[in-house]
Amino acid sequence: MAIQGIKSTVKDKVILGIDPGTTIMGYGIVHSTGTKISLLAMGVLHLNKYDDHPLRLKKIFERTLGLIEEYKPDEMAVEAPFFGKNVQSMLKLGRAQGVAIAAAMYRDIPIFEYSPKKIKQSITGNGNAAKEQVAAMLQNMLKIQQLPDDLDATDGLAAAVCHTFQNNSTIGDKKYSGWDAFIKDNAKRVK
């Protein structure tokens, strides 16, 4: 809460991250206050029990809408489909992503899309990191006691955390020309 007449610089947001899929959809929800990120929820929606593809899409829409209604996210981050060799798989994945996006649009939630490489780079510093590396980094970062069995949940969580990193700078909105300029303005932060 900002005091009247004083502009608040703390960005307080709830971010929903989605890792779309037609057999498993992963999701993660974080609360971001300034540079602090805390885990609200993560999980998966198992869709392989449904043989009908349109029914799977309906379930993705319903679950995404349910998460939106429960956690009231300010923004949604979704992992972009990656280019694969199987065109049919790409089309199905694109539909899954589109349905999750439609649920957010239905509730007027801004949507941000990140490539798998960008998400991995943001979390681990390596755009080619394995799912296990991303999960371990998130576990450490968010103090997660036990990782889920299905790493699609941490993939959804990674999308949310990536988005938070893209929109919250630990150095404010000021741009620096290099390390020397940053250190000069932030001497107390450098050990």
Steps between C-alpha positions, in 0.01 A plus 500: 500500500639839401479799733313786336740734327781243493537283194546131579785333313415147616343288228254265667369239255367148479628320191353182349747296296381236255693222327242394242462143391233265371596211728627700800459872566731641767424813697661711769382808684729747673454817700757766422561800723787707374788254472347240734325203339295246691330183383121492523429175313622263232367186346397317187186415314514142367318477169609160365192339655286681240505349150315788337728794408223764520414372849864543602487860375182559700670366815800732442264798468304402811810439715667824389181691572475329839856604588421855392187512714679351803827698494395818315827542307597840367680350200555166331828370358479213256772288346501531122483182295843396379566403141492125463518251217150364555255752351195332655653526847579867438141570396360326810743685727406830336133427562571424867689826535222688319232365732699601811549845347128522421416433865725787609356726230150410619592652838695795347836382633808619307690212339874475445668228297854373551698244303618190687859618447424844650334341805792264562751783450310718747486233771837323464714727285511224236244495219569131442453390863319174573161493674673364809739796512212747472309317774804494733562870451134581571507276807795693637369842398147456637591274795280218372510212748429223251487513123198351326534163328403657169741774388238655274386674820842661544498593129179697557652652812813591302288698251353704787840563661654589162226758447561643845872534421424673172280758670672556836847638495707489817658827392181693434412657171835673456710376211877471533768518233710232668615343827705803600194727484289247691763458775541876533125543567467183712818488708310384811365198314837377377719296736 
